[in-house]
Amino acid sequence: MRELDFDFLRERLSAEAMQIISASIEESRRRNHNFLSEDHVLLALCKKDRKLLQDTVCRNSLKIEDLAVETKILLDSTRPYVGRSFRMTPELKRTLRTAWGNVVQTEHRRIETFDLLDAIERNGTSAAWEIIKKNGLPLPEFQEYLKEYKRNYLENKKRIKEHVSQKSSFASLPPNVKREFVEAVKSDDYESAYTILSSYIHHSKMDLPLVSHQTTAYGHIKRDSFLLYGSVLILFALIVFSLSTLVSC
């Protein structure tokens, strides 16, 4: 087995995929396995990315809960690795290489969670994947579901990225908020960046120097002033008319 290289993973995995790997490591250490495998990754996906599984491998008859239970049973019966360092199985190493090969030529150049799932299926070495095959998910259907999920995911992420860019160009963020925001953007975690900005905008309200917000507020002020000024003129005209009527009488 190869020693786990965290720097290698951080450079190539998206924030979401890195969270799955971290959860996989937790599953391994909970069982004192001292190694990381594709089965640990699949169990982590069951717990941390239910949406991906629900829209792909568990879209027909297989339930996520059943997949998780059977994968747990499989891992609980797995013998631990005896060694000083935490290791990665050759099968998972091959899976990561396959996933990286699929994204290295793309604009994104980051392995997403669905790339991990796709690579696990392509390599066909995961024992837990046999549970999925046993429950009758045809390969063409899986590939079609995964393609649809990937398309929707990337479109949504692109919209979030554009929204974040628009907001961040107008916002003067406090140092602590800016630090979190920059770290999220650097790790390509635009969902977290969007959440950070949205939370700051929500709590700061009028204090946030957003151009769109200032323009809206200024528009309300102009409109309210105009209505008040118009009301005064109408009231003054009524008073003058009443006085004129009394004088003529």
N, C-alpha and C positions, 0 to 999 in steps of 0.2 A: 504494500500500500504506500501511497505517496503522502508526505506530510502536508497538512492543510495550509495553503498559502493565502492568507487573508488579503494581502495587498493585491494579489492577482485577481481575487474575486471583486474587491471594491472598484478596481479599475474597469471591469468589464460588465458588472451587473448593475441594473437599475436599483433605485432605493427599495422598490417593492420586492424585487427578486432577492436582494440582500437580506431583507426582513425574513423571507422564507428560509434562506440558508441559516440565519441565526436561530429561527424556530426549529429547524432541523437539528442543529447542534444541541439545542436544549433537549429535544426528544432522545438524542443519542446519549447524552450525559445522564439523563434521568434513568436510563437503563444500564449505565456504566459500560457502554459499548466501546467507548474510546475511538470510534471511527464514524465516518459519515457516508451514507449510502443513498441510492436513489429511493429506497423505501422510506427512509427518514424524510426525504424531501416530499414524497407523496403524502405522508401523514401530516406534515406541516401545511401542505396545500389544503388538506381537508379542514384544518383548523383556522388557517389564516386567509385563504382565498377561496371561499365557498362559491363566490360568484363565477369564477373561472370553471370550476368543476361542474357547477349546476348548469352552465351553458354549453358544456362539452361532454365529458364522459358520463355525467349523471343526468343527462337530458332525457333519457328514455326510462328504462326500468330501474337501473341501479340508483340507490340512495346514498348520499354522502355519508350518513351515519353508519350504514352497513359497510361501506368501503373503509371508513376510519376504524371500525371495530375489527374487521378482518386484518387490516394492516397492523394494528396494535398487537393482535395475537401473533402475527408473523414475526414482528420485531421482538416481542417478549420471549420468543423461543430461540432467538438468534444468539449465538455465543459471542462474548465480547472479544475485542482485540487486546492482546497482552503486549504492551509496549510503553515506552516513556512518553511519546508524543501523540497528539490527536491526529488521526490519519483519514485519508480519503480513499475510498475503494477505487480500483482501476475502472470499474463500470461507471461510477459517477464522474470520474475524470474524463472518460470518453464522452459522456453525456454533455458535460460542460464544453468540451471541444467541439462537439456537433452543434450545440446551441450557438457558440461563438462563430462558427463557420457560416451559420445562417444569417447572422446580423452584421458581420464585419464589413460587408460591401454595401450595407444600407446607410441611409442618412442618420439613423438613430444611433447605431453602433453601441447599443447597450442590450444585454440579455434581459428580457422581461420574464415574468412568471410563466406566460404562455409558451415562451421559447423553451423553458425548462421542461414543461409538460410535453411539448412536441418532440424534444430530443430524447426524452425517456421512452416515448412510444417508438421512435425511429430505431433506437438501439436495441430495444426488445429484451433487455437483460434484467429488468426489475422483476423481482418475484411478486411484488404487489400489483404490478401491471397485469399479471396473469388473472388476478381477481376481476379486473375490468374486462378482460377478454372472455373470461368464463361467463360473465353476465350478458354476453351477446351483443356488445357494441360493435357494429361493423366498422372496419377501418375507413372506408370512404365517407361514412357519416361523421366519424370523429374528425377527419381532416376538414370536412365542409363546415362543421360546427366551429372548429378552431379558427378557420379562416374568417368566418363571420365575426367571431369574438375579437380577433386581432384587429380587423378593420374598424369595428366600432370603438375599440379601446384607443387606438391611435388617433382616430378622428376626435374623440372626446378630449384626449390629452393635448391635441393640437389647439383645440378651442380654449382649453384652460391656460395653455402657454400664451396664447395671444391675449387673453384677458388679463393675465398676470403682467405682461409687458405693457399693456395700456395703463393699468393702474399704477404700476411701479414708476412709470415715466412722469406721473403727476404727484406722487406722494413723497413727502419728506419724512422718512421714518426715523424714530428714535434709535439710538445706537443698539440697544438690546434687540429690538424688533428687526432692525436691518441686518444684524448678525445672523439671526435665525433664518431670515428670508434669503440672504446670500448663500448660506450653507445648503438650503433646500434647492436653490436654483443650480448651484455647482454640482450637486449630486443628481441633477436631472429629475428631482422630485417636485414637479410643478403642482401636484395636488396639495402637497404640504405648503408650498409657497403661496398658493391661492388661499388656503385656509388661514395662514398667518396674516395676509393682507386683509382678508375679509373680516377677521376677528378684530384687527386694529381699527379698521374703518367703522365697524359696528360700535366699538366702545368709545372711540374718540369723537365720532359724529362731527359737529361743527368745527372742531379744532383741526381736523384733517385738511390740509391744503390741497384739495382736489379741484381742478379747474371746472369739471362738470358740476361739482357740488356748489362751488362759489357762484357759478353762472345761474344755477337754479335758484339759489337763495336770493341773488340780486334781482332776478326776475320777479320773485315773490314780493320783494320790497317795493319795486317799481309799481307792480300791479296794485298792492295794498295802498300805497301812497296816492295813486291815481283815483282809486275808489273813494278814499277819504276826502280828497280835494273836490271830487265831483259832488259828493254828498253835501259838503259845505256850501258849494255854489247853488245847488238846488234849494237848500234850506234858506239861503240868503234871498234867492229869487222869490220864494214863497212869502217871506217876511215883507219884502218890498211890495209885492202884489197886494198883500193884506192891508198895508198902510195906505196904498194908493186908493184902495176901495173905500177905506174909512174916510179919507180926505174928501173924496168925491161925494160921499153921502153928506 
